[in-house]
């Protein structure tokens, strides 16, 4: 059984979603299926996203990329 990795897919002008998948291509496939059901698939079609693998072995607060530099109390 393949080991799953944690990915953050951050869409411009939209929220980020977090996906557990074997690789980034599978993460995008799963996100695409989800977005098709929510009628938001155009975010993937337009290429308006950034995907990055997160290290699940490190303690962290999961926040969208654009908020990584924001203070926590905002």
Gaussian input, Z-matrix of N, CA and C with variables (Angstrom, degrees):
# hf/3-21g

backbone

0 1
 N
 C     1     B1
 C     2     B2     1     A1
 N     3     B3     2     A2     1     D1
 C     4     B4     3     A3     2     D2
 C     5     B5     4     A4     3     D3
 N     6     B6     5     A5     4     D4
 C     7     B7     6     A6     5     D5
 C     8     B8     7     A7     6     D6
 N     9     B9     8     A8     7     D7
 C    10    B10     9     A9     8     D8
 C    11    B11    10    A10     9     D9
 N    12    B12    11    A11    10    D10
 C    13    B13    12    A12    11    D11
 C    14    B14    13    A13    12    D12
 N    15    B15    14    A14    13    D13
 C    16    B16    15    A15    14    D14
 C    17    B17    16    A16    15    D15
 N    18    B18    17    A17    16    D16
 C    19    B19    18    A18    17    D17
 C    20    B20    19    A19    18    D18
 N    21    B21    20    A20    19    D19
 C    22    B22    21    A21    20    D20
 C    23    B23    22    A22    21    D21
 N    24    B24    23    A23    22    D22
 C    25    B25    24    A24    23    D23
 C    26    B26    25    A25    24    D24
 N    27    B27    26    A26    25    D25
 C    28    B28    27    A27    26    D26
 C    29    B29    28    A28    27    D27
 N    30    B30    29    A29    28    D28
 C    31    B31    30    A30    29    D29
 C    32    B32    31    A31    30    D30
 N    33    B33    32    A32    31    D31
 C    34    B34    33    A33    32    D32
 C    35    B35    34    A34    33    D33
 N    36    B36    35    A35    34    D34
 C    37    B37    36    A36    35    D35
 C    38    B38    37    A37    36    D36
 N    39    B39    38    A38    37    D37
 C    40    B40    39    A39    38    D38
 C    41    B41    40    A40    39    D39
 N    42    B42    41    A41    40    D40
 C    43    B43    42    A42    41    D41
 C    44    B44    43    A43    42    D42
 N    45    B45    44    A44    43    D43
 C    46    B46    45    A45    44    D44
 C    47    B47    46    A46    45    D45
 N    48    B48    47    A47    46    D46
 C    49    B49    48    A48    47    D47
 C    50    B50    49    A49    48    D48
 N    51    B51    50    A50    49    D49
 C    52    B52    51    A51    50    D50
 C    53    B53    52    A52    51    D51
 N    54    B54    53    A53    52    D52
 C    55    B55    54    A54    53    D53
 C    56    B56    55    A55    54    D54
 N    57    B57    56    A56    55    D55
 C    58    B58    57    A57    56    D56
 C    59    B59    58    A58    57    D57
 N    60    B60    59    A59    58    D58
 C    61    B61    60    A60    59    D59
 C    62    B62    61    A61    60    D60
 N    63    B63    62    A62    61    D61
 C    64    B64    63    A63    62    D62
 C    65    B65    64    A64    63    D63
 N    66    B66    65    A65    64    D64
 C    67    B67    66    A66    65    D65
 C    68    B68    67    A67    66    D66
 N    69    B69    68    A68    67    D67
 C    70    B70    69    A69    68    D68
 C    71    B71    70    A70    69    D69
 N    72    B72    71    A71    70    D70
 C    73    B73    72    A72    71    D71
 C    74    B74    73    A73    72    D72
 N    75    B75    74    A74    73    D73
 C    76    B76    75    A75    74    D74
 C    77    B77    76    A76    75    D75
 N    78    B78    77    A77    76    D76
 C    79    B79    78    A78    77    D77
 C    80    B80    79    A79    78    D78
 N    81    B81    80    A80    79    D79
 C    82    B82    81    A81    80    D80
 C    83    B83    82    A82    81    D81
 N    84    B84    83    A83    82    D82
 C    85    B85    84    A84    83    D83
 C    86    B86    85    A85    84    D84
 N    87    B87    86    A86    85    D85
 C    88    B88    87    A87    86    D86
 C    89    B89    88    A88    87    D87
 N    90    B90    89    A89    88    D88
 C    91    B91    90    A90    89    D89
 C    92    B92    91    A91    90    D90
 N    93    B93    92    A92    91    D91
 C    94    B94    93    A93    92    D92
 C    95    B95    94    A94    93    D93
 N    96    B96    95    A95    94    D94
 C    97    B97    96    A96    95    D95
 C    98    B98    97    A97    96    D96
 N    99    B99    98    A98    97    D97
 C   100   B100    99    A99    98    D98
 C   101   B101   100   A100    99    D99
 N   102   B102   101   A101   100   D100
 C   103   B103   102   A102   101   D101
 C   104   B104   103   A103   102   D102
 N   105   B105   104   A104   103   D103
 C   106   B106   105   A105   104   D104
 C   107   B107   106   A106   105   D105
 N   108   B108   107   A107   106   D106
 C   109   B109   108   A108   107   D107
 C   110   B110   109   A109   108   D108
 N   111   B111   110   A110   109   D109
 C   112   B112   111   A111   110   D110
 C   113   B113   112   A112   111   D111
 N   114   B114   113   A113   112   D112
 C   115   B115   114   A114   113   D113
 C   116   B116   115   A115   114   D114
 N   117   B117   116   A116   115   D115
 C   118   B118   117   A117   116   D116
 C   119   B119   118   A118   117   D117
 N   120   B120   119   A119   118   D118
 C   121   B121   120   A120   119   D119
 C   122   B122   121   A121   120   D120
 N   123   B123   122   A122   121   D121
 C   124   B124   123   A123   122   D122
 C   125   B125   124   A124   123   D123
 N   126   B126   125   A125   124   D124
 C   127   B127   126   A126   125   D125
 C   128   B128   127   A127   126   D126
 N   129   B129   128   A128   127   D127
 C   130   B130   129   A129   128   D128
 C   131   B131   130   A130   129   D129
 N   132   B132   131   A131   130   D130
 C   133   B133   132   A132   131   D131
 C   134   B134   133   A133   132   D132
 N   135   B135   134   A134   133   D133
 C   136   B136   135   A135   134   D134
 C   137   B137   136   A136   135   D135
 N   138   B138   137   A137   136   D136
 C   139   B139   138   A138   137   D137
 C   140   B140   139   A139   138   D138
 N   141   B141   140   A140   139   D139
 C   142   B142   141   A141   140   D140
 C   143   B143   142   A142   141   D141
 N   144   B144   143   A143   142   D142
 C   145   B145   144   A144   143   D143
 C   146   B146   145   A145   144   D144
 N   147   B147   146   A146   145   D145
 C   148   B148   147   A147   146   D146
 C   149   B149   148   A148   147   D147
 N   150   B150   149   A149   148   D148
 C   151   B151   150   A150   149   D149
 C   152   B152   151   A151   150   D150
 N   153   B153   152   A152   151   D151
 C   154   B154   153   A153   152   D152
 C   155   B155   154   A154   153   D153
 N   156   B156   155   A155   154   D154
 C   157   B157   156   A156   155   D155
 C   158   B158   157   A157   156   D156
 N   159   B159   158   A158   157   D157
 C   160   B160   159   A159   158   D158
 C   161   B161   160   A160   159   D159
 N   162   B162   161   A161   160   D160
 C   163   B163   162   A162   161   D161
 C   164   B164   163   A163   162   D162
 N   165   B165   164   A164   163   D163
 C   166   B166   165   A165   164   D164
 C   167   B167   166   A166   165   D165
 N   168   B168   167   A167   166   D166
 C   169   B169   168   A168   167   D167
 C   170   B170   169   A169   168   D168
 N   171   B171   170   A170   169   D169
 C   172   B172   171   A171   170   D170
 C   173   B173   172   A172   171   D171
 N   174   B174   173   A173   172   D172
 C   175   B175   174   A174   173   D173
 C   176   B176   175   A175   174   D174
 N   177   B177   176   A176   175   D175
 C   178   B178   177   A177   176   D176
 C   179   B179   178   A178   177   D177
 N   180   B180   179   A179   178   D178
 C   181   B181   180   A180   179   D179
 C   182   B182   181   A181   180   D180
 N   183   B183   182   A182   181   D181
 C   184   B184   183   A183   182   D182
 C   185   B185   184   A184   183   D183
 N   186   B186   185   A185   184   D184
 C   187   B187   186   A186   185   D185
 C   188   B188   187   A187   186   D186
 N   189   B189   188   A188   187   D187
 C   190   B190   189   A189   188   D188
 C   191   B191   190   A190   189   D189
 N   192   B192   191   A191   190   D190
 C   193   B193   192   A192   191   D191
 C   194   B194   193   A193   192   D192
 N   195   B195   194   A194   193   D193
 C   196   B196   195   A195   194   D194
 C   197   B197   196   A196   195   D195
 N   198   B198   197   A197   196   D196
 C   199   B199   198   A198   197   D197
 C   200   B200   199   A199   198   D198
 N   201   B201   200   A200   199   D199
 C   202   B202   201   A201   200   D200
 C   203   B203   202   A202   201   D201
 N   204   B204   203   A203   202   D202
 C   205   B205   204   A204   203   D203
 C   206   B206   205   A205   204   D204
 N   207   B207   206   A206   205   D205
 C   208   B208   207   A207   206   D206
 C   209   B209   208   A208   207   D207
 N   210   B210   209   A209   208   D208
 C   211   B211   210   A210   209   D209
 C   212   B212   211   A211   210   D210
 N   213   B213   212   A212   211   D211
 C   214   B214   213   A213   212   D212
 C   215   B215   214   A214   213   D213
 N   216   B216   215   A215   214   D214
 C   217   B217   216   A216   215   D215
 C   218   B218   217   A217   216   D216
 N   219   B219   218   A218   217   D217
 C   220   B220   219   A219   218   D218
 C   221   B221   220   A220   219   D219

   B1=1.4563
   B2=1.5352
   B3=1.3411
   B4=1.4630
   B5=1.5265
   B6=1.3107
   B7=1.4583
   B8=1.5291
   B9=1.3186
   B10=1.4580
   B11=1.5188
   B12=1.3170
   B13=1.4578
   B14=1.5235
   B15=1.3113
   B16=1.4549
   B17=1.5220
   B18=1.3302
   B19=1.4627
   B20=1.5200
   B21=1.3148
   B22=1.4567
   B23=1.5306
   B24=1.3232
   B25=1.4602
   B26=1.5231
   B27=1.3200
   B28=1.4587
   B29=1.5255
   B30=1.3203
   B31=1.4585
   B32=1.5122
   B33=1.3317
   B34=1.4628
   B35=1.5194
   B36=1.3198
   B37=1.4652
   B38=1.5201
   B39=1.3212
   B40=1.4607
   B41=1.5187
   B42=1.2954
   B43=1.4568
   B44=1.5220
   B45=1.3027
   B46=1.4643
   B47=1.5219
   B48=1.3271
   B49=1.4588
   B50=1.5218
   B51=1.3144
   B52=1.4552
   B53=1.5189
   B54=1.3407
   B55=1.4609
   B56=1.5244
   B57=1.3274
   B58=1.4616
   B59=1.5160
   B60=1.3258
   B61=1.4582
   B62=1.5197
   B63=1.3383
   B64=1.4594
   B65=1.5261
   B66=1.3457
   B67=1.4615
   B68=1.5269
   B69=1.3394
   B70=1.4614
   B71=1.5249
   B72=1.3320
   B73=1.4681
   B74=1.5271
   B75=1.3301
   B76=1.4694
   B77=1.5280
   B78=1.3175
   B79=1.4678
   B80=1.5312
   B81=1.3333
   B82=1.4698
   B83=1.5250
   B84=1.3170
   B85=1.4658
   B86=1.5298
   B87=1.3351
   B88=1.4639
   B89=1.5288
   B90=1.3254
   B91=1.4672
   B92=1.5255
   B93=1.3211
   B94=1.4660
   B95=1.5073
   B96=1.3277
   B97=1.4647
   B98=1.5270
   B99=1.3218
   B100=1.4640
   B101=1.5326
   B102=1.3248
   B103=1.4600
   B104=1.5273
   B105=1.3295
   B106=1.4697
   B107=1.5211
   B108=1.3378
   B109=1.4604
   B110=1.5205
   B111=1.3187
   B112=1.4649
   B113=1.5283
   B114=1.3307
   B115=1.4777
   B116=1.5243
   B117=1.3215
   B118=1.4630
   B119=1.5243
   B120=1.3393
   B121=1.4574
   B122=1.5292
   B123=1.3288
   B124=1.4659
   B125=1.5284
   B126=1.3221
   B127=1.4663
   B128=1.5265
   B129=1.3269
   B130=1.4698
   B131=1.5217
   B132=1.3264
   B133=1.4578
   B134=1.5246
   B135=1.3173
   B136=1.4584
   B137=1.5283
   B138=1.3185
   B139=1.4574
   B140=1.5111
   B141=1.3105
   B142=1.4614
   B143=1.5271
   B144=1.3234
   B145=1.4559
   B146=1.5307
   B147=1.3201
   B148=1.4628
   B149=1.5187
   B150=1.3243
   B151=1.4630
   B152=1.5180
   B153=1.3229
   B154=1.4631
   B155=1.5117
   B156=1.3159
   B157=1.4515
   B158=1.5165
   B159=1.3154
   B160=1.4542
   B161=1.5247
   B162=1.2940
   B163=1.4592
   B164=1.5250
   B165=1.3278
   B166=1.4654
   B167=1.5312
   B168=1.3252
   B169=1.4618
   B170=1.5311
   B171=1.3313
   B172=1.4589
   B173=1.5255
   B174=1.3254
   B175=1.4600
   B176=1.5223
   B177=1.3303
   B178=1.4618
   B179=1.5113
   B180=1.2935
   B181=1.4594
   B182=1.5137
   B183=1.3202
   B184=1.4568
   B185=1.5227
   B186=1.3308
   B187=1.4531
   B188=1.5152
   B189=1.3233
   B190=1.4689
   B191=1.5256
   B192=1.3211
   B193=1.4717
   B194=1.5199
   B195=1.3246
   B196=1.4710
   B197=1.5342
   B198=1.3316
   B199=1.4612
   B200=1.5318
   B201=1.3137
   B202=1.4499
   B203=1.5273
   B204=1.3225
   B205=1.4596
   B206=1.5204
   B207=1.3391
   B208=1.4618
   B209=1.5174
   B210=1.3274
   B211=1.4711
   B212=1.5197
   B213=1.3234
   B214=1.4546
   B215=1.5261
   B216=1.3268
   B217=1.4640
   B218=1.5293
   B219=1.3140
   B220=1.4684
   B221=1.5104
   A1=108.77
   A2=117.99
   A3=119.97
   A4=111.70
   A5=114.36
   A6=120.20
   A7=109.40
   A8=116.32
   A9=120.30
   A10=111.09
   A11=114.85
   A12=123.06
   A13=107.80
   A14=115.44
   A15=121.26
   A16=109.57
   A17=116.33
   A18=122.40
   A19=110.46
   A20=114.77
   A21=121.94
   A22=106.25
   A23=115.90
   A24=120.83
   A25=106.04
   A26=114.86
   A27=121.59
   A28=108.67
   A29=115.59
   A30=122.01
   A31=109.72
   A32=116.96
   A33=120.21
   A34=108.80
   A35=115.82
   A36=123.07
   A37=112.36
   A38=116.54
   A39=121.87
   A40=106.76
   A41=117.57
   A42=121.30
   A43=111.11
   A44=115.44
   A45=121.58
   A46=108.31
   A47=115.02
   A48=119.72
   A49=107.25
   A50=115.36
   A51=121.86
   A52=108.15
   A53=115.89
   A54=121.56
   A55=109.51
   A56=115.99
   A57=121.56
   A58=107.22
   A59=117.03
   A60=121.12
   A61=110.00
   A62=115.62
   A63=120.99
   A64=112.20
   A65=117.26
   A66=121.29
   A67=109.36
   A68=116.90
   A69=119.64
   A70=112.36
   A71=116.98
   A72=119.34
   A73=111.03
   A74=116.20
   A75=120.01
   A76=110.04
   A77=117.34
   A78=120.68
   A79=109.76
   A80=117.13
   A81=120.23
   A82=111.27
   A83=116.66
   A84=120.78
   A85=110.40
   A86=116.32
   A87=120.55
   A88=111.31
   A89=116.18
   A90=120.00
   A91=110.06
   A92=117.07
   A93=121.25
   A94=111.78
   A95=117.20
   A96=120.83
   A97=110.59
   A98=115.71
   A99=120.28
   A100=110.96
   A101=116.63
   A102=120.39
   A103=112.36
   A104=117.41
   A105=119.84
   A106=110.42
   A107=116.15
   A108=120.26
   A109=112.14
   A110=117.62
   A111=120.87
   A112=112.33
   A113=116.29
   A114=122.87
   A115=112.73
   A116=117.38
   A117=121.84
   A118=111.76
   A119=117.91
   A120=122.72
   A121=112.46
   A122=117.65
   A123=120.09
   A124=112.55
   A125=118.46
   A126=120.74
   A127=110.60
   A128=117.32
   A129=120.20
   A130=111.18
   A131=117.23
   A132=120.75
   A133=111.97
   A134=116.43
   A135=121.18
   A136=112.26
   A137=117.86
   A138=121.21
   A139=113.47
   A140=116.56
   A141=121.57
   A142=110.99
   A143=116.24
   A144=119.80
   A145=110.46
   A146=113.70
   A147=122.18
   A148=105.71
   A149=116.87
   A150=120.13
   A151=108.32
   A152=115.46
   A153=119.24
   A154=109.10
   A155=114.47
   A156=120.29
   A157=108.95
   A158=116.01
   A159=121.72
   A160=109.21
   A161=116.05
   A162=121.61
   A163=108.08
   A164=116.12
   A165=120.84
   A166=112.32
   A167=117.75
   A168=119.77
   A169=112.20
   A170=116.35
   A171=121.53
   A172=109.05
   A173=116.15
   A174=119.06
   A175=108.82
   A176=116.25
   A177=120.37
   A178=109.96
   A179=115.00
   A180=121.80
   A181=106.21
   A182=116.37
   A183=120.14
   A184=109.27
   A185=114.30
   A186=121.14
   A187=107.74
   A188=117.36
   A189=119.10
   A190=112.45
   A191=115.85
   A192=123.48
   A193=112.19
   A194=116.83
   A195=119.39
   A196=111.54
   A197=117.06
   A198=120.10
   A199=113.33
   A200=117.98
   A201=119.90
   A202=111.91
   A203=117.94
   A204=120.70
   A205=112.82
   A206=117.70
   A207=121.27
   A208=110.66
   A209=117.56
   A210=119.25
   A211=110.12
   A212=117.28
   A213=121.24
   A214=112.81
   A215=118.07
   A216=119.41
   A217=113.32
   A218=119.34
   A219=121.55
   A220=111.40
   D1=128.50
   D2=-178.40
   D3=-70.19
   D4=146.77
   D5=178.02
   D6=-80.25
   D7=134.54
   D8=178.85
   D9=-86.64
   D10=145.35
   D11=175.53
   D12=-113.56
   D13=158.50
   D14=179.32
   D15=-98.26
   D16=127.76
   D17=179.77
   D18=-123.17
   D19=142.32
   D20=171.51
   D21=-106.05
   D22=125.96
   D23=174.54
   D24=-113.79
   D25=110.89
   D26=-175.29
   D27=-105.54
   D28=119.26
   D29=-179.14
   D30=-97.78
   D31=136.48
   D32=176.47
   D33=-66.76
   D34=137.23
   D35=-179.17
   D36=59.91
   D37=29.35
   D38=-179.80
   D39=-156.85
   D40=169.96
   D41=178.90
   D42=-77.02
   D43=168.21
   D44=173.45
   D45=-91.28
   D46=153.70
   D47=171.06
   D48=-124.75
   D49=154.71
   D50=-177.98
   D51=-117.73
   D52=133.54
   D53=-172.62
   D54=-132.91
   D55=136.78
   D56=169.57
   D57=-97.20
   D58=123.53
   D59=-178.23
   D60=-156.45
   D61=163.06
   D62=-178.86
   D63=-67.45
   D64=-34.80
   D65=178.93
   D66=-154.02
   D67=174.22
   D68=-174.33
   D69=-67.07
   D70=-29.97
   D71=179.25
   D72=-68.29
   D73=-38.83
   D74=176.45
   D75=-69.26
   D76=-36.13
   D77=177.43
   D78=-61.32
   D79=-43.25
   D80=178.40
   D81=-66.45
   D82=-36.50
   D83=178.25
   D84=-63.87
   D85=-45.95
   D86=178.29
   D87=-63.82
   D88=-42.36
   D89=178.14
   D90=-62.72
   D91=-40.19
   D92=178.35
   D93=-60.83
   D94=-43.58
   D95=177.87
   D96=-61.25
   D97=-44.21
   D98=179.24
   D99=-63.16
   D100=-46.62
   D101=-177.22
   D102=-67.89
   D103=-31.58
   D104=176.33
   D105=-62.18
   D106=-41.50
   D107=-179.82
   D108=-69.05
   D109=-26.71
   D110=-179.23
   D111=-98.17
   D112=7.43
   D113=178.48
   D114=63.43
   D115=27.27
   D116=-179.16
   D117=-116.37
   D118=20.33
   D119=-174.19
   D120=-62.80
   D121=-23.82
   D122=-178.10
   D123=-57.35
   D124=-24.25
   D125=177.51
   D126=-62.28
   D127=-39.92
   D128=178.08
   D129=-75.76
   D130=-42.03
   D131=-178.37
   D132=-60.62
   D133=-37.22
   D134=-177.74
   D135=-81.64
   D136=-3.89
   D137=179.80
   D138=67.24
   D139=25.86
   D140=-177.29
   D141=-93.14
   D142=56.92
   D143=-178.89
   D144=-149.90
   D145=161.61
   D146=173.49
   D147=-129.18
   D148=132.82
   D149=177.38
   D150=-118.01
   D151=136.96
   D152=176.38
   D153=-144.19
   D154=146.21
   D155=177.60
   D156=-83.44
   D157=134.25
   D158=177.96
   D159=-101.45
   D160=150.22
   D161=177.76
   D162=-89.64
   D163=104.76
   D164=-176.77
   D165=-74.52
   D166=-8.82
   D167=179.24
   D168=-86.34
   D169=-6.32
   D170=-178.97
   D171=-107.36
   D172=133.19
   D173=175.77
   D174=-64.90
   D175=134.23
   D176=-179.53
   D177=-161.92
   D178=156.41
   D179=172.52
   D180=-94.07
   D181=122.73
   D182=-177.70
   D183=-84.77
   D184=110.29
   D185=178.23
   D186=-135.23
   D187=148.84
   D188=-179.89
   D189=-55.45
   D190=151.36
   D191=-177.06
   D192=-47.52
   D193=-43.53
   D194=-175.52
   D195=-68.45
   D196=-13.43
   D197=-178.88
   D198=-104.38
   D199=1.10
   D200=-176.28
   D201=-60.65
   D202=-31.11
   D203=179.83
   D204=-93.74
   D205=-4.73
   D206=-178.86
   D207=-74.99
   D208=144.83
   D209=173.67
   D210=-64.38
   D211=147.74
   D212=-178.10
   D213=-67.79
   D214=-23.78
   D215=-175.90
   D216=-89.68
   D217=7.90
   D218=176.19
   D219=-82.26

